[in-house]
């Protein structure tokens, strides 16, 4: 249903994307290139989402999100789970 991309480019890494990546894998219960057991989210790495100055960044579907903390990641996933 949703592809979740976590930016792994150098600028985002400098801003904490490694911790966000680990959190995303734990929160979704899957590794990169895999889909959650409920079939709602597929986790993929990205190698630049183009918002380098405001990382770490993720993209869910066509929507780009900047300055994503683990807490914000959880909020965004919860919002998508609640969407019809």
C-alpha positions in Angstrom: 0.0 0.0 0.0 2.8 2.4 1.0 6.5 2.4 0.1 8.5 4.0 2.9 11.9 5.2 1.8 14.6 6.2 4.3 17.3 8.5 2.9 20.8 7.0 3.3 22.8 9.8 1.6 25.8 11.3 3.4 23.9 14.5 4.4 21.1 12.6 6.0 23.6 10.2 7.7 25.3 13.3 9.2 21.9 14.3 10.6 21.1 10.9 12.2 19.6 8.8 9.5 21.4 5.6 10.8 19.4 5.8 14.0 16.2 6.5 12.1 16.9 3.6 9.8 17.3 1.2 12.8 14.1 2.6 14.3 12.1 2.2 11.1 13.2 -1.4 10.7 12.3 -2.1 14.3 9.0 -0.2 14.2 7.9 -1.9 11.0 9.3 -5.3 11.8 11.0 -5.7 8.5 14.3 -5.1 6.7 14.9 -3.2 3.5 13.2 -4.6 0.4 10.6 -6.3 2.6 7.0 -5.7 3.4 5.3 -5.6 6.8 3.2 -8.6 7.8 0.0 -6.6 7.3 1.0 -5.8 3.7 0.7 -2.0 4.3 4.3 -0.9 4.2 7.4 -1.8 2.1 10.7 -0.4 3.4 13.2 0.7 0.9 16.5 2.7 1.1 16.9 5.9 -0.9 20.2 7.5 -1.8 19.1 11.1 -1.9 15.6 12.6 -1.6 16.9 16.1 -2.4 16.3 17.8 0.9 19.8 17.5 2.2 19.8 20.6 4.5 16.7 19.4 6.4 17.5 15.7 7.0 17.0 13.1 8.0 14.3 12.6 5.4 11.8 9.9 4.5 9.3 9.6 1.7 6.0 7.7 2.1 4.4 7.2 -1.2 4.7 10.5 -3.0 5.0 12.6 0.2 8.4 13.8 1.4 9.0 14.5 5.1 12.0 16.4 6.5 13.7 16.4 10.0 12.2 13.0 10.9 12.9 11.8 14.4 12.0 8.3 15.5 8.9 9.8 17.3 7.8 11.6 14.1 8.3 8.4 12.1 5.9 6.6 14.5 3.4 9.4 14.2 3.5 9.4 10.4 3.1 5.6 10.2 0.2 5.7 12.6 -1.4 8.4 10.4 -1.0 6.2 7.3 -2.4 3.2 9.2 -5.5 5.2 10.0 -6.0 6.5 6.5 -8.6 4.8 4.3 
